[in-house]
C-alpha cells in the first residue's frame, strides 16, 4: 500500500511555482506589479531570447531594506497585507507573497536594491530559491531584478515553452497591458537590445494608447466617461467602423488591475448592438473604479479574474457609459485618398488606386449587394386589410411613387465574386412630396441645428447621394442610410406595420429546421406583418405580408429570417426581434441601383445631415467625407 509522506520543501516550491510562473511573461507581469506597488515612476523591462535566458526589470521605486531582502523571497512574505481583514479590501496589485518565491525557485536570480535613505544598496544572489550570498553594493535608488535561465531546474516545464519570438511577444503584451493600466508610469521595453515600446508616463491614457496601439488605431477611439452607484467608468471605445475581427483589442481594468471580465465584455458588445458589422468586435480601453470591498481579486492564481459584488450594476455602468459615448459622436469617416500601388500579376507595372474607405481599416468589398429592380407586385395582392390591424400611428412605409423611374440593372457580376450578405432594415415613413421639381435642380436646405448650411447636389451611380456642406463633400449610401431609418422606426414600441392580405396565399416548403423555427416564432412574425400558418406536408402558407414586400420576395425573406432565428438561439426576445427587423428594414429600404425621386433623396440626406443616422444596423458608415483640400490635392492644385 502506498505510504503517505510530506513532500520536501523544494519540491513543494516547484509545484507552487507552476501556478504563478507559467512562462516568461508571468515573470514580467509579477515584477512590474511589484514595481508599481513600490511607487515607481518609470519601469524598464529587458529580455533576451524571449525571456528564457534573461529578464531584467528596473524601477525607481522605494527599494527594499537590507535586512528584508532575503525575507522577500520566502513564501507568503509580503508587505501588502497583515490580517485576514485586509483581504476584504485589497488595494495593491500584489498581496499573496508568492511571486518572488516562485520566480526564485525556478531560476537564477540577482537582486540590486537601495532605499532613498541608504548610502549603499544591497546585492543578493539566489539559485533555485537558495540564497548564495548577500553584500553591500553601489546602485541607484529603486530595485533591479535579474532573472536568468528560467526553468533551468524544471525540464518538464521547459519543454512546453514556445519559440523565442512567441514568448517575447507575450512579454511585450504583458508590458503593454501594464502601460495601459498605469499611464502615470513610464514604461520601456527592450527585446534583444532593441527598444520596442516607450510610453511617456504623463498620466494621460490617450498618450499610453498612442504608444501601445499606434496612432492610426488610437485615433479611432472615442472617450468614455460614466459614473453612478459608487462605480466610475472611464477610458476609450472604438468607433463602430474601427471594430476588429477578434477581441484582442479589448482591455479592461478594475481599480488599476488588468482583468478578463465576461460581464464587462458583454456590456460593451451589447452597447454596439445594431451598430457594428457582423463578425466584428469593438475595441476598448476601459478603467472601472469600484469600492475595494465590492470586488474580490483572490479567485484565480494569476489574479486576472475577479468577482464583483454587484454584477448587474457593473454591467449597467459599462453599458450606458459606452452607449452614451457612441450616441454623442457625430463624426463621419473621411474618404481615404491615399494613392496605393497596385502591381499586376506577372508585370512590373504599378498603377495608383484611390481607395475611398475609412482610414481605420483596409478596403474591403461592401457587404451590401447592389439590388436590382423587382417586377411590380402581382395583381393577386388585395388592398391592405383594415380589419386585421389598426392604422399605424406613424405614416405608412413609403410606396414606390409612380414618378420614380427604374433603370436597367447593372450587368451581372461573374461567379468569381461570392454574394455579399443581405442587409436588413424596416420601411421608412413616407414623406410629403413637395411640388414636382426638376431632377437636375439641387436642393438647398438650411438646418436650424446646423452651423453650416448644406445642399444636395445630386446622385452618383443611382446609389450615393452627393451633399455639399461648406468646405467638404459627403457621399451618402442611400440604401444603408434608409435601412437605418427603417430599423430605428421599426424598433419603436408603438410601431405597427401595415399588412396586406393576399387573395391567394404564398405556399412554400422550407427546410425542416427552418419550418420549425418559423412556426415557433409566429408571434414575432405577426408583429412585423406576416401571417404564417402550417399548411401540412412540411409546407407553410403565408396569408398576409408587410405592404412594402412583394410576393416574389416572401420565401427569400422568411428563409433569411429563419436563418437569423437559428443564430440567436436562446437569446432574449429583443435580440430575436432585432434580427428579424434587420431583414425587414433591408427589404423596405431604397435599393442601390434604383433611380429615386429628389424628394426621397432629400429625406434620406436630411436624416444623415441632422445626425439622426450615422451607421447602418450592421455598423457600416452611411456617409464618408471628402474635404476640398483633399480633392484639390488630387487635381494638383495644392501640395
N, C-alpha and C positions, 0 to 999 in steps of 0.2 A: 504494500500500500504506500502511495507517495507520502513523503513526510512534509509537513508544513514548516517553513523556516522563513525568517525575515531576510529580505534581500540586503546585500551590502549597500552602504550609503552611496557609493559612487555609481552603482547600477541603478539605484532608485533615482539618482540625479539625472542620469542619461535618459531614463524613461520620462521623467517630468519635463526634461528639456524639449522632448519631442512635441509637447503640447504648445509650447510658446515659440520655439525656434523651428519653423518648418523649412525655411530657405534663407538665403542672404537678405532678401527683402524684409523678413521678420526682424532680423538683427537691426537693420537700418531704422525700421519703424520704432522699435523699442528704445534705441539710443537717442533718436530725435525727440521722442516724447519725454525722456528723462531730461534732455537739454532744455526743452520748453518749460517743464516744471521747475527747473533751476533758474528760470528768469532770463534765459539767453535772448539776446537781441540779434545775433547772427549765428548761423549754423552752416558748417561746411562738411559735405559728405564726399569722400573719395573712395572709389572701389577699383579693384584690378581683377581681371578675369572673371567678370560677373559677380564679384564679391567673394568668390571661393578662396582666393589667396590673400586678399587684403580688403578690409573695410576700416576706414578711418573717419571718425565723426568728431569734429572740433567745435566747441561752443565757447561763448564768453559769459557763461552763467556764474552762479555763486561759488562753484567749486565744492570740494569735499575736504573736511578736516583730516589731518594726517592720522589721527587716532581712529577715525571711522572708515578709512579706506578699505581695510580688509573686511570689516563688518558688512560693507555694502554688497559683498559677493556671497554672503551667506543666504540660504533660502529663507524667505519670508522676513528679510530685514528691509525695512523701509522707513522713510521719514514722512510719509504721506498720511498715515492713519495711526491711531493709538488704541482705540477701543472698538468694540463691535458696533457702537452707536455711530461711529464715523462712516460705516458702510451705508447708512441711510441717506447720506448726502455727500457724495463723492465729488469734489471739485477739481481734482487733478487728473491728468491723463494716466498716470501710473499709481498703483496703490497696493498691489499684492506682494511686492518684494520678490518676484520670481525671475524677472527678465535677466538681471545681471548674473545671477547664479546659473541660469540655464545657458546663457551665452558662454560664460567662462568654462562650463563643464564640457563643451564640445569644440573648444578652440584653444589657441594660444593667444593670450590677451595681455596687453600692456595698458596701464593707466597713467596718465600725467594730469595732475590737477593742482590748482592753487586757489586759495581764497584771497579776497582783496586785502584782508588784514594781515596776511602772512608774507614774510620776506622771501621765503623759499617754498617751492611746491613739493609734491610727493610723486615718486615714481614707484609703481607696483607692477610686478610681473606674475602671471598665473599660467599654468598649463593643465588642461583637463580639470580645472577647478581647484587645483592645488597651488598654494602660494609658493613662488620660487624665491622671492625677495622683495624688500621694500627699502627705499632710501630717499634722502632728500635730493631735489633736483631743481634747477632753474627752469621756469616755464611761465608763460603768460597766464593772466587770470582766466579761470574757466576750467574746462575739462576736455581732455583728448582721449578717446578710446581707440585703440588699435586692435582689431580682431584679425588674426592670421589663421590660415589653414583650417577653415571651418569644416567641421565634421571629420577631422583627421582621425579621430578615435571611434567613430561610429560608421563603419563601412556600409552597414545596412541602409543608413540614410543617405550616404554619399552617392550610392549608385542610382538613386532616384532623382538626382539633380539634373536639370536640363542643361542645354548648351549655354556657354557664357553669354551669348547675345540675349537669350531669353531671360536668364537670371539678372543680367544687367538692366534690361528693360523693366523688370519687376521692381528693382531697386529704385529706378528713376520714377516709376509710378508712385511708389511709397513716398518719395520726397515731394512730388507734385501735390499729392493729397495733403501733406502737412503744410505746404506753402499756401494752398487754398484755405486750409483750416485756420492758419495764423498769419494773415498778411502783414502783421506788425513785425514779424521776424524775417530777416533777410536770409535767404537760402542760396547756397551754391552747391552744385553737383558736378563732380568730375569723374569721368569714366576713362580709365587707362590714360590719364594725363590730359584728356580733352574736356573742356567745360561744355556741359550740355544744358545747364539751367542756371539762371541767376535772377533772383527776384529782388526788388528794391527795398522791401521791408518798410514801406512808408505807411502801413496801416490801411491802405485802400485796397479793397477786394478787387476792384477793376484792374489795378496795376498787377496784382498777382495773376489774374486771369490772362492778361496780355502775355505775361512771361510763360505761363504754363500751357495755355490753349492756343496761343498765337493770335496775331492781330485780327486776321480775317474772321476767325471763329468768334472771338470776343466781341467784335462789332455786331454780331448777330444776336446778342443777348439783351434783354430788357431788364431794368432794375425792378426788384420786387420788394415791397415793404408791406407788413401787416402785423397787427397785434390784437390781443384780446384774451381775457381769462388767464392772465399770468403766462401767456405764450407770445413770443415775438418771432416773426419770420422776416428774414432779410436776405438779400443776395440778388441773383440774376437768373432769368429763364430765357430760353431761346425763342426767337420768333418762329411762328409755325412753318415758315419757309426754310428755316435752318435746322429742322429736325433731321436726325441721322438714322441709319439702318440698325443701330444697336443702342443699348442703354449705357454704353461706355462713357458717355459724356454727362452722366447724372452723378452729382456729388452732393451728399447730404452730411451735414454736421450738426451734432447736438451738443450744445454747451462747449463748442470748440473741439469736439471729438468726431473723427470721421466714422460714419456708421453705414450699414446697409439696412434700410428700413422698407419693408413691404408697404407699410402704412403710408409713408411719405411718397414712395414711388407711385402708388395707386392714386393718391391725391393729385399729384402733378399731372399724370396722364389723364385723369378724369377732367381736369381743367382744360385740357386741349381737345376734348371730345368735339367732333364735328368741325375741327379747325386744322387738323394735321392730315397728311396723306396716309393712306393705308400702308401698313408695314414700316412706318417711320416712328421714331421715338424722340420726344423732346429732350433737350439738354438743359441742365440747370446746375447752379452752384448755390445751394440754399443753406443758410445757417438758422437753426432753430434754437431759441433760448427758452428754457423752462426752469422751474424751480428744481433744485438739486434733488429734493426728496420725491419728485414726480417722475423720475427716470431711474431705472436700475441698469447699470452697466456691467454688473457682475454676473452675467448669464452666459458668457462664452469665453473660452481661453484667450482669443485674440481681442476681445472687448469691442468687436466691430458690430455686434448685435446687441440691441438694447430693448428693454421692455418699458413701455410708457404706462403711467398710472391712469391716463385718460386718453385712450387711443382715438376715440371719436373727436375729442377736442383738437388733437394734433392734426387729424385728417382735415377737419373743417378749417383750421387756421392756415394750413398749407394750401388747400384747395382755393379758398377765397382770396388769399394773397396773390397767387399766380393768376387766377381768373381776373382779378382787378387789374393786374399789370397788362394782361393781354387786351382787356377792354379799353384801357387808357391809351394804348398805342394807336396812333393814326398814321404811321409812316407807311410808305409803299416801297416795294423793292425797285431798285434802279435798274435800268437796262444796262447790261454789260456790253460795252462797245469795244472791249479789248480785242486786238487783232491776234488770232491764233493760227499758227501754221498748220496746214493740212497736207500731209505727204501722201500722194497716191501710191498704191501698192505697185512695186516694181518700177517706180520712177523716182527721180531725184528732184522733181519739181515741187515747190511749196507754194501754196495759194493761201491768201488771207481769208479767214472766215469770221464774220461778225456774228457773235453769239448774243442774242438778246434774252438772257436768263438772269436769274437773281445771282448776285455776286457770291453768295454764301454756299453755293453748291454747283457742281458741274452740270453742263447742259444735259438734258435727257428728254426723250420724246414726251410730248404732252400725254397724260393719261386719259385725256378726253378725246375720243374719236370724233372725226367730222361726221355728223349725222346728216343723212340725205333726206330730202323732202319725201313725205309719205303721200300715198294716194288719199283722196278725200274719203271721209267716213262713209261706210256703207249705208245705203238708204234703209237698211233693216233696223237702224237705230231710231228709236222713237224720241219724242221730246222728253226733256228731263222730268222725272217723276216728281209731282208736287205733293204726293201723299206720303211717300216713304221718308222724306226728310224735310225739315223746316228750312225756310230760306236762310242762307248764311247771313251772319251779322256783318261780315266784311264783303266787299264786292266780289262777285264770282270770278273765277280764273279767266284771264283774257283769251277770248277765242281768236282764232286766226282771222283778221279782218279781210274783207273782200279786196281791199286796196293793196294788201301785201302780195307782192309778186314773187313767185318762187322761181329760182333759176335752176338750170340744169345742174345736177350734182357733179362734182369733180370726178376725173377718171379714177377707176377702181385701183387701189394700191395692190401691188403684187403680193403674192402669198409669202414673200420673204419677211414681211413685217407682220408680227403677230398682232391681233386686235387688242387694243387697249381696253382696260376695264371700263364699263359703262358708268357714267356719273348719274347721280340721282338727286332729284330736287322737286319740291312741291310747286303747284301752279301759283302764279302771282296774281294779285288783284288787277283788274283791268283799269286802264287809265282813261280819263275823259279825253277823247280825241279832240284837239283843237281843230280849227278850220284847216282844210287841206293845204299843206304848204308844198312849195317846190322842193323836191327831194334834194336838189343841189344846194339849197339855201342853208347856210349854217345856222344853228340855233344858239342865240346868245342868252345866257341865264346868269343872273347875279343872285347868289345865295346870301341871305341875311347873315348867316353864320360864317360865311367865307370872307376873309380879308381881300382875297384876290378873286375877281370875277372869272368865270370860265365860259368857254363856248364850245359847243360840239361842232367839229369841223366836218366830219363825215364818217365813213366806214371803210375798212380795209379788208379785202377778201371775203366780204359778207360775214365776217367773224369778229373783227376787232373794231371797236368804236374809238375814233380819234378825238381827243379833247385837248384844247389848248388852254393853259392857265398860266398867265404871267410869262416867266422865262422857261417854262417846261411844257412838255407834251406828254400826255398819258395815252397809252394803248390799253383799252378795256376789253377783256374777253367777255363778250355779251352773254354767251351760254353760261359760263361759270358764275358771273355776277347775278344773272337772272335765276340760276339754280339756288344761290344763297338766299335771294329774296323769297323764293318759293318755300325753301326749307324753314326759314325763320317764321314765315306766316303760318305754315302748317304746324309748327311746334306750339303755336299759341293755344292756350287751353280752350278758348271759345271758338276755335276754328271748326267749322262744319263744312265738309266738302259737298260740292254739287254732284249728284249722282244721276246717271241716265239709265232708264230701264230699257233693256234690249227686247225688241219684238221677238227675236229668236235667240235663245241663249247660245253662248260660245261653249262648246264641249271639246275638251282635250284630255289626253291621258298622260299625266306626268309620271316621272319615276316613282316607285312605291314610297321611297323615303320622302320625296317632295310632297306627294299627296298627303302623307300622314302629317307633315309639318303644317301644311296649309289648313287642313281640317282641324288641327289642334289650335290654330290661332285665328279662327273665323271672326272672333270679336275684334281683333286688331285690324283685320282686313276690312271689316264693316266700317270702322272708323275712318278709313281712307277712301271709302266709296265703292268697295267691292261687295257684291252679294254672291257668295260661292256656296255650293252645296254638293254633296256626294251624289254622283249620277249612277253609281254602280259599275261593277266591272273594272274598277281601278280608274275610272274617269271622273272628272269634275265638270260641273255645269256652272257657268258664270252668267248670272241673270242681270246684274247691274254693274256698271263700271263708272269711274270718275269721268266727268264730262269732257276733260281735256285729253283723255286717252282714246285712241282709235282701235277699232275691233281687231285690226291686224296685229296690234301690239299687246293684246291681252295675254296670250300664252307666254310671250317672252317676259313681260313684266312680272307675272306671277311666278314664273320659274326663277327669275332673279331674286324675287322676294324670298322664295323658299330657300335659296342658297344662303341668303343673309341670315335667315332664321336658324339655319343649321350652324352658322358660325357663332351666333350669340349664345347657343347652348342654354345654360341655366341662369343667364344673367337676368336682371330685373326687367320689368315691363317697359320702363323708359328706354333702356338700351335697345330692346327689340323694336319699339315704335320708331326710334330714330333710324334704325337700319331700314325699316320699311319706307320711312319718309325720304330717305336718301334716294331710293329708286323712284318714288313718285315725283319728287322735286325735279329730278333729271328729265323724266318723261314730259313734264309740263313746261320745261324751260324752252326759251328760244334756241333754235339749233344753229350751230356753226355751219355756214354754207347757205343758209336761207337769207333772202333779201328781206329786210324788215323795214317797216314804215318809220319815218323820222320820229313819230310820236313814241313808238316803242323804244327806240334807241335813246331818246331823251330821258325817258323814265328810268331806264337802267343806269344811264350816266349820272342822273341826279342822285340816285341811291348811293353810287360809289363816291361821288364827289362830296356828299354830305357826311361821309364816314360811316354810314349805316351798313355798308357792305365792304368788307376788306378781303375775306378769304371765302372760297367755296367750301362746302361741307367736308371736302376731302383735304383741305389745307393748301390747295393751290392758290396763289395770288390771283386776284381778279383784275389787277391793273399793274403795269410797270411804268416807271417814269423815265423820260429821256430829256435831259436838260438841253437848253440852247447851246451851251458851251460844248457839250459832248458832240452835238450834231455839227457844229461849226468846225470842230476838230476833224471830223470825218471828211469835210469838204476842204480841209487845209486852209480855212480862213484864219485859224489861230493854231498855235502850237501848244 
